[in-house]
């Protein structure tokens, strides 16, 4: 039953990412949200700085959403033994995230107000790679650090 829940969660996240690729979440929408946020806190920002913050927030969102996606995929196929590093599974998670990113950018090419970007695909894939590196560190190094701290 857990496998079904994890797979549905991964599919739900993929659907959420697809929804974020629609016209309602374009550059102008995030810029407006940032402007309102700054205004709420009584902060003023130049248009140039707002543009830079907007790019940073949007690219960070790409990294985070694809990191989460690859983690969910990894968890879907991990099985019961979670204490071992599965490099082949990790590679498949990165490849799956990269292919989904390409399809997402293709989708955006047909959405008014959006555009396809191979750079975004690279950013998305880097998020998946970062997530798998974090899994690797968690499985390979953190248990040893915990044992060392407990022994002291």
Secondary structure, 3 states (H helix, E strand, C coil): CHHHHHHHHHHHHHHHHHHHCCHHHCHHHHHHHHHHHHHHCCCCCCHHHHHHHHHHHHHHHHHHHHHHHHHHHHHHCCCCCCCCCCHHHHHHHHHHHHHHHHHHHHHHHCCCCCCCCHHHHHHHHHHHHHHHHHHHHHHHHHHHHHHHHHHC
